[in-house]
């Protein structure tokens, strides 16, 4: 990269920028340095914006792609806010209730769930993220809740079965958030909405060149954004399809992978990773 070329960087959160909600200081420093060098840095996460606490945002960002592409904000301006249509929302909730699956309806303003889902979360012990419990609402009747995405856990039916029950308009992926392990947890989204859709909204809104997009991710819901980006960065241990898309592979948060990627791509200006030269 030449010094005059401005990049727009999209960072996945869990497992990429942060580890269980904790941001390594070297990652925050890299974000600040890249922005000081004239680049844009945005978070691109499966989380709703309601589940992005201040410590995750403390480094400062030019915008947020949240809810796995359904919600986009730039400089405080909402560019996209896609929610489930009422008929699909009703169908999905009915299937989940019928199979006694615990679930969270994720919206920009809050996370909603059926009565008792807090107890099912708490029963998970350390796997029950505090940031969910702090913003969880259980209104009793969820029919009026308009949401962008669903996270579920404690399922007794596999992901493939749920996909078949929901139909082609609905996508289901393994969980990118540590609610559960294996086939018992996942994320439910509109099939036509994914992180690359949110990134494209930013590209179109700002009149960017797709070739100048850098995307960094580690999970199943990052595949489309890595395929879309001009430069794709995957985290070590990511699923094989992500690694196949990657132009660069870096360590996870414990190894300062985001900072290493920024340095390798020349995004830090005169800054460098602590202990290394630029």
C-alpha positions as CSV (number, residue, x, y, z in Angstrom):
1,X,0.0,0.0,0.0
2,X,1.2,3.5,-0.7
3,X,0.9,6.2,1.9
4,X,-1.6,8.2,-0.1
5,X,-4.1,5.3,-0.5
6,X,-7.0,5.4,2.0
7,X,-8.4,2.1,3.2
8,X,-11.7,1.4,4.8
9,X,-11.3,-1.4,7.4
10,X,-14.1,-3.6,8.8
11,X,-13.3,-5.5,12.0
12,X,-15.3,-8.5,13.3
13,X,-15.6,-8.2,17.1
14,X,-15.8,-11.6,18.9
15,X,-12.7,-13.7,18.3
16,X,-11.1,-11.0,16.1
17,X,-11.0,-7.6,17.7
18,X,-12.0,-8.7,21.2
19,X,-11.8,-11.9,23.2
20,X,-14.9,-12.5,25.2
21,X,-15.7,-8.8,25.1
22,X,-12.1,-7.7,26.2
23,X,-10.1,-5.7,23.7
24,X,-6.3,-6.0,23.9
25,X,-4.7,-2.6,24.2
26,X,-2.6,-3.3,21.2
27,X,-5.7,-3.6,19.1
28,X,-7.2,-0.4,20.4
29,X,-3.8,1.3,19.7
30,X,-3.8,-0.1,16.2
31,X,-7.2,1.3,15.5
32,X,-6.2,4.8,16.8
33,X,-3.0,4.7,14.7
34,X,-4.8,3.6,11.5
35,X,-7.3,6.4,11.9
36,X,-4.6,8.9,12.6
37,X,-2.9,7.8,9.4
38,X,-6.1,8.7,7.5
39,X,-7.8,5.3,7.2
40,X,-11.4,4.6,8.2
41,X,-12.0,1.8,10.7
42,X,-15.5,0.3,11.4
43,X,-16.7,-2.5,13.5
44,X,-18.5,-5.2,11.5
45,X,-20.2,-7.6,14.0
46,X,-23.0,-10.0,14.4
47,X,-23.9,-8.3,17.6
48,X,-26.6,-5.7,17.7
49,X,-25.5,-2.2,18.6
50,X,-27.4,-2.6,21.9
51,X,-24.8,-5.2,22.8
52,X,-21.7,-3.1,22.1
53,X,-20.7,-1.7,25.5
54,X,-18.4,1.4,25.8
55,X,-15.2,-0.6,26.4
56,X,-15.6,-2.2,22.9
57,X,-16.0,1.2,21.3
58,X,-13.4,3.1,23.4
59,X,-10.8,3.2,20.6
60,X,-13.1,5.3,18.4
61,X,-14.6,4.1,15.1
62,X,-15.9,5.7,11.9
63,X,-19.0,3.6,11.9
64,X,-20.6,0.3,12.8
65,X,-22.0,-2.5,10.7
66,X,-24.0,-4.5,13.3
67,X,-26.5,-7.4,13.4
68,X,-24.5,-9.2,10.7
69,X,-25.1,-6.5,8.1
70,X,-28.7,-5.6,8.9
71,X,-27.8,-2.3,10.7
72,X,-25.3,0.3,9.5
73,X,-24.4,3.6,11.1
74,X,-21.8,6.2,10.0
75,X,-20.8,9.1,12.1
76,X,-24.0,8.7,14.1
77,X,-26.2,8.6,11.0
78,X,-28.3,5.4,10.5
79,X,-27.7,4.2,6.9
80,X,-29.5,0.9,7.1
81,X,-31.9,-0.8,9.6
82,X,-33.4,-4.0,8.3
83,X,-35.8,-6.0,10.5
84,X,-37.6,-9.3,10.0
85,X,-41.0,-9.0,8.2
86,X,-43.8,-9.8,10.6
87,X,-44.8,-13.0,8.9
88,X,-41.3,-14.4,9.0
89,X,-40.8,-13.3,12.5
90,X,-43.9,-15.1,13.6
91,X,-42.9,-18.3,11.8
92,X,-39.5,-18.4,13.3
93,X,-40.7,-17.7,16.8
94,X,-43.3,-20.4,16.5
95,X,-40.7,-23.0,15.4
96,X,-38.3,-22.1,18.2
97,X,-41.1,-22.2,20.8
98,X,-42.4,-25.5,19.5
99,X,-39.0,-27.1,20.0
100,X,-38.3,-25.4,23.3
101,X,-35.2,-23.5,22.0
102,X,-34.0,-20.6,24.1
103,X,-33.6,-17.5,22.0
104,X,-32.8,-13.8,21.9
105,X,-34.4,-11.4,19.5
106,X,-31.7,-8.8,18.7
107,X,-32.6,-5.2,17.9
108,X,-30.6,-2.0,17.9
109,X,-32.4,-0.7,21.0
110,X,-32.3,-3.9,23.1
111,X,-32.3,-7.7,23.2
112,X,-35.6,-9.4,23.8
113,X,-36.5,-12.9,24.9
114,X,-39.4,-15.0,26.2
115,X,-40.0,-15.0,29.9
116,X,-37.5,-17.3,31.6
117,X,-34.8,-17.0,29.1
118,X,-32.7,-15.1,31.7
119,X,-32.8,-18.2,33.9
120,X,-31.7,-20.4,31.0
121,X,-28.8,-17.9,30.3
122,X,-27.9,-17.8,34.0
123,X,-27.8,-21.6,34.1
124,X,-24.9,-21.5,31.6
125,X,-22.7,-19.9,34.4
126,X,-19.7,-18.2,32.9
127,X,-21.1,-18.8,29.4
128,X,-23.9,-16.2,30.2
129,X,-22.5,-12.9,29.0
130,X,-23.2,-10.0,31.4
131,X,-23.8,-7.6,28.5
132,X,-26.8,-9.7,27.4
133,X,-28.4,-9.9,30.8
134,X,-27.9,-6.2,31.4
135,X,-29.9,-5.2,28.3
136,X,-32.4,-8.2,28.2
137,X,-36.1,-7.4,28.1
138,X,-38.8,-10.0,28.5
139,X,-42.1,-8.3,27.8
140,X,-44.2,-11.5,27.8
141,X,-45.7,-10.9,24.4
142,X,-43.0,-10.8,21.7
143,X,-45.4,-10.3,18.8
144,X,-44.7,-6.5,18.5
145,X,-40.9,-6.8,18.8
146,X,-39.2,-6.0,15.5
147,X,-35.8,-7.5,15.4
148,X,-32.8,-7.9,13.0
149,X,-31.4,-11.2,14.0
150,X,-31.8,-14.1,16.5
151,X,-29.3,-15.9,18.6
152,X,-30.4,-19.2,20.0
153,X,-29.0,-21.8,22.4
154,X,-29.9,-25.0,24.1
155,X,-31.5,-26.5,21.0
156,X,-32.3,-30.2,20.8
157,X,-32.6,-30.2,17.1
158,X,-29.6,-29.7,14.8
159,X,-29.0,-26.6,12.6
160,X,-29.8,-28.5,9.4
161,X,-33.2,-29.4,10.8
162,X,-34.0,-25.8,11.8
163,X,-33.0,-24.6,8.3
164,X,-35.5,-27.0,6.8
165,X,-38.3,-25.9,9.2
166,X,-37.7,-22.2,8.5
167,X,-37.6,-22.3,4.7
168,X,-35.4,-20.6,2.2
169,X,-35.9,-17.0,3.3
170,X,-34.1,-17.7,6.6
171,X,-30.5,-18.5,7.1
172,X,-29.0,-20.3,10.1
173,X,-25.3,-20.3,11.0
174,X,-23.3,-21.8,13.9
175,X,-23.0,-19.3,16.8
176,X,-20.2,-16.7,16.6
177,X,-20.9,-15.8,20.2
178,X,-20.1,-18.1,23.1
179,X,-23.6,-19.0,24.2
180,X,-23.1,-22.7,23.6
181,X,-21.0,-25.3,21.8
182,X,-21.5,-27.4,18.7
183,X,-24.9,-27.8,17.0
184,X,-27.0,-26.6,19.9
185,X,-26.5,-22.9,19.3
186,X,-26.7,-20.7,16.3
187,X,-27.7,-17.4,14.7
188,X,-30.8,-16.9,12.6
189,X,-30.9,-14.2,9.9
190,X,-32.7,-13.1,6.8
191,X,-31.1,-15.2,4.0
192,X,-30.4,-12.1,1.9
193,X,-28.7,-10.2,4.7
194,X,-25.1,-10.7,5.7
195,X,-22.1,-8.6,6.6
196,X,-21.1,-8.0,3.0
197,X,-24.5,-6.3,2.5
198,X,-23.8,-3.9,5.3
199,X,-20.3,-3.2,4.0
200,X,-21.7,-2.6,0.5
201,X,-24.1,0.0,2.0
202,X,-21.1,1.8,3.4
203,X,-19.2,1.6,0.1
204,X,-22.2,3.0,-1.8
205,X,-23.0,5.7,0.8
206,X,-19.4,7.0,0.8
207,X,-18.6,6.3,-2.9
208,X,-15.7,4.0,-2.1
209,X,-13.7,1.7,-4.3
210,X,-14.4,-1.9,-3.2
211,X,-10.7,-2.7,-3.9
212,X,-9.8,-0.4,-0.9
213,X,-11.9,-2.4,1.6
214,X,-10.1,-4.5,4.2
215,X,-12.1,-7.1,6.2
216,X,-10.8,-9.0,9.2
217,X,-12.8,-11.9,10.6
218,X,-12.8,-15.4,12.2
219,X,-16.3,-16.9,12.1
220,X,-18.9,-18.4,9.8
221,X,-20.7,-15.1,9.5
222,X,-17.6,-13.4,8.2
223,X,-17.3,-15.5,5.0
224,X,-19.3,-13.1,2.7
225,X,-17.4,-10.0,4.0
226,X,-14.0,-11.6,3.3
227,X,-15.2,-12.7,-0.2
228,X,-16.3,-9.1,-0.8
229,X,-13.3,-7.2,0.5
230,X,-10.4,-6.1,-1.7
231,X,-8.1,-7.4,1.0
232,X,-9.3,-10.3,3.2
233,X,-7.7,-11.2,6.6
234,X,-8.6,-14.3,8.5
235,X,-7.8,-15.3,12.0
236,X,-5.8,-18.5,12.7
237,X,-8.1,-21.4,13.3
238,X,-11.0,-19.9,11.3
239,X,-13.2,-22.3,9.3
240,X,-11.6,-23.6,6.1
241,X,-13.8,-21.5,3.8
242,X,-12.5,-18.3,5.4
243,X,-8.9,-19.3,5.3
244,X,-9.4,-20.1,1.6
245,X,-10.6,-16.5,1.0
246,X,-7.8,-14.9,3.0
247,X,-5.0,-12.9,1.6
248,X,-3.4,-12.8,5.0
249,X,-3.8,-15.0,8.2
250,X,-3.0,-13.5,11.6
251,X,-3.3,-14.7,15.2
252,X,-6.3,-14.1,17.4
253,X,-6.7,-11.4,20.0
254,X,-4.3,-13.0,22.4
255,X,-1.6,-12.7,19.7
256,X,-2.5,-9.1,18.7
257,X,-3.6,-10.3,15.3
258,X,-5.5,-7.1,14.3
259,X,-2.4,-5.0,15.1
260,X,-0.2,-7.4,13.1
261,X,-2.5,-7.2,10.1
262,X,-2.5,-3.4,10.2
263,X,1.2,-3.4,10.3
264,X,1.6,-5.9,7.5
265,X,-0.8,-3.9,5.3
266,X,1.0,-0.6,6.1
267,X,-2.0,1.0,7.8
268,X,-0.3,2.3,10.9
269,X,1.6,5.2,9.5
270,X,4.8,5.7,11.5
271,X,3.4,3.6,14.4
272,X,4.3,0.0,15.0
273,X,3.4,-3.0,17.3
274,X,5.1,-2.7,20.6
275,X,8.5,-4.3,20.5
276,X,8.7,-4.4,16.7
277,X,9.8,-1.9,14.1
278,X,7.5,-0.7,11.3
